[in-house]
Amino acid sequence: MRFVIQILLWLVIIFLAYLTFNAVYEPIQFNKIKEKRYAKVIKNLKDIRSSELAHKEVTGKFQGDWDSLVKFLDTAEFAITQRRDTTYLDEEYKKTYGVDQYIESVVIDTLGFVPVKDSLFKGNEERYRTMMNIPIEGVDGTFDLEAGTITKGESQIPVFEVKVAKARILADQDRTLVLQENEIQSVDDVNGRYISVGSMSEVNTSGNWPKVYGDNE
């Protein structure tokens, strides 16, 4: 009887040790997986932001459709310009008052054009043709994309937002840890339920990731 009790005690001890180990090990592994996947997602979001900013520079607005954004990258060009200061005689002033007066001005010369895809992606078409796909194995689909305008005073300001839910890219992980991740608030983490760049409610083209993942501006 005593031997049986000892065996049961050892089993309880082993089981408790296993639970203790898992309580420490699982969050560590979860964080490693999370950080690796977040890095892949953020890399794509940076490419998307660069593409959207290029679209706004050329067309004056952001693009809310993936096919149209890719078509833009296929065909659009940046103008290469040179700015120079100049002055010229104000003929009307001289005619009226008989005195020379010069007007300072800025002249912008167009020197040529360069394809947007070469400037942003060095001609790597595969990179921008797939940037909208969520780059996590086993996760199908694209990022959520929206573009439009918001009112600031009497002006309509172009805005865009691209995002993906954390739960979507961590769908195969422990549900409790994912729920905790959604509630996290820290300067060293991605806060909230989404990894995102831009905003549909304010003028903002930043990403919501911390500096450890690189530039978020």
Salt bridges, closest charged atoms under 4 A:
ASP47 OD1 - ARG127 NH2 2.74
ASP74 OD1 - ARG129 NH2 2.86
ASP100 OD1 - LYS94 NZ 3.39
ASP109 OD2 - ARG84 NE 2.56
GLU125 OE2 - LYS117 NZ 3.16
GLU125 OE1 - ARG129 NH2 3.44
ASP172 OD1 - ARG37 NH1 2.80
GLU181 OE1 - LYS34 NZ 3.35
GLU181 OE2 - LYS166 NZ 3.30
ASP189 OD1 - LYS34 NZ 3.36
